[in-house]
Amino acid sequence: MVKNRVSKLKAGALELCALPELGIENLHIRVDSGAATSSLHVDNIQEFTRNGRNWVSFDLHPDVHNVEKVTRTTVRIKGRKKVKSSSADTEKRVVITTPIQLGGREWPIKLTLTDRSEMTYLMLLGREAMAGRIIVDPEFDYLLNSEPSDDEKPDDYHEEE
């Protein structure tokens, strides 16, 4: 059987994406092929049942440059996943599905919701979301986007000399 091959995006270790259904644009993300699962920083997670289905409400920060701006969002829960962090702690997280826009393309991804406030990036894109779509070249940043302007660059952004 011959598969129809679509060219894969070549991403750097850092990229900009949008999560349109969550109202997020120009989100700096860490692209991490070592992580299976993608995760998004949220606060105040509250789970509830509506019409026999499981839902979750949470606060997110749609504008990375203004962390005071908070949006309350409600979505259906797609499942739960046990995730082992880089510090070897295990946490059971809520999983949602939402479209991602990256490199001029859009596709649905699964995201776990967690507190990433101690991390530099509010979102980590894991290999499950990249499978069949993205090749990562960790030597570079922002291969899918034009170079961000100085006011768009994250605080820890360093250009190679």
C-alpha positions in Angstrom: 0.0 0.0 0.0 1.4 3.4 -1.0 0.7 6.3 1.4 0.1 9.8 0.1 3.0 11.7 1.5 2.6 15.3 2.6 5.8 17.2 3.1 6.7 17.6 6.7 7.2 20.9 8.4 10.8 21.5 9.6 10.5 23.1 13.0 13.1 24.5 15.4 13.4 24.0 19.1 11.2 27.1 19.6 8.2 28.1 17.4 5.2 30.4 17.4 1.7 28.8 17.2 -1.9 29.7 17.6 -4.6 27.8 19.4 -7.6 29.5 17.8 -10.4 27.7 19.7 -8.8 28.8 23.0 -8.2 32.4 21.7 -4.4 32.2 21.8 -2.2 33.7 19.0 1.5 34.0 18.7 2.3 31.6 21.5 6.0 30.8 22.0 6.3 27.1 22.4 9.0 24.6 23.2 9.1 21.9 20.6 10.2 18.7 22.4 10.6 15.4 20.6 11.6 13.9 23.9 8.2 14.5 25.4 5.4 12.2 24.3 2.6 14.5 25.4 1.9 18.2 24.7 1.0 20.4 27.6 -0.4 23.8 28.2 -0.2 26.0 31.2 -3.5 26.7 32.8 -4.7 27.9 36.3 -7.8 27.1 38.4 -8.8 23.8 36.8 -12.3 22.8 37.7 -13.9 19.6 36.4 -17.7 19.1 36.2 -20.4 17.1 34.5 -22.9 18.6 32.0 -25.5 16.5 30.3 -23.7 13.3 31.3 -20.4 14.4 29.8 -17.2 15.5 31.6 -16.1 19.1 31.1 -13.3 21.3 32.5 -13.0 25.0 33.1 -9.7 26.7 33.5 -8.0 30.1 33.3 -5.4 30.8 30.6 -3.3 33.7 29.6 -4.0 34.4 25.9 -1.4 37.2 25.7 2.1 36.1 26.7 3.1 39.8 26.9 0.3 40.6 29.4 0.1 37.8 32.0 -2.5 40.0 33.9 -5.0 39.2 31.1 -6.9 36.0 32.0 -9.6 34.2 30.0 -11.9 31.6 31.5 -12.4 28.7 29.1 -14.6 25.6 29.2 -14.1 22.5 27.0 -15.0 18.9 27.0 -12.6 16.5 28.6 -11.3 13.9 26.1 -9.6 11.8 28.7 -6.9 11.6 31.4 -3.3 10.7 31.0 -0.6 9.8 33.5 2.4 12.0 32.7 5.9 11.7 34.1 7.6 15.1 34.3 11.3 15.8 33.6 11.8 15.7 37.4 10.4 12.1 37.5 7.2 13.2 39.3 4.0 11.5 38.0 0.8 13.4 37.6 -2.6 12.5 36.3 -3.7 15.2 33.9 -6.9 16.2 32.1 -6.6 15.8 28.3 -8.4 18.1 25.8 -8.4 18.3 22.0 -8.0 21.6 20.2 -6.7 22.7 16.8 -3.2 24.1 16.5 -2.0 26.4 13.8 1.7 26.1 13.0 3.7 26.8 9.9 0.6 27.7 7.8 -1.1 24.4 8.6 -3.8 23.4 11.1 -4.6 20.1 12.7 -6.1 18.8 16.0 -3.8 17.9 18.9 -4.3 16.5 22.3 -3.2 18.8 25.2 -2.7 18.0 28.8 -3.6 20.8 31.2 -1.1 21.6 34.0 0.7 24.2 35.9 3.8 25.2 33.9 4.3 28.5 35.7 7.8 27.4 36.7 8.7 26.7 33.1 9.9 29.3 30.6 7.3 28.4 27.9 3.5 28.2 28.5 3.2 25.2 26.1 5.3 22.2 25.2 4.6 20.5 21.9 5.3 16.8 22.2 6.0 14.1 19.6 2.4 12.7 19.5 1.2 16.1 18.2 4.1 16.2 15.7 3.8 12.6 14.4 3.7 12.5 10.6 3.7 16.3 10.3 6.9 17.8 11.8 10.7 17.1 11.7 12.6 19.0 14.4 16.0 20.6 14.0 17.0 21.5 17.5 20.0 23.5 16.4 17.6 26.4 15.3 14.7 28.4 16.6 11.7 29.7 14.7 12.2 27.9 11.4 8.5 28.0 10.6 8.1 31.7 11.3 10.0 34.8 10.3 12.3 35.9 13.1 10.2 37.4 15.9 10.7 41.1 16.6 12.6 42.1 19.7 9.4 42.8 21.6 8.0 39.3 20.7 11.1 37.3 21.8 10.9 35.5 25.1 13.1 36.7 27.9 15.5 33.8 27.5 16.0 34.1 23.7 19.6 34.1 22.7 21.0 34.5 19.2 23.9 32.3 18.2 27.2 34.3 17.8 
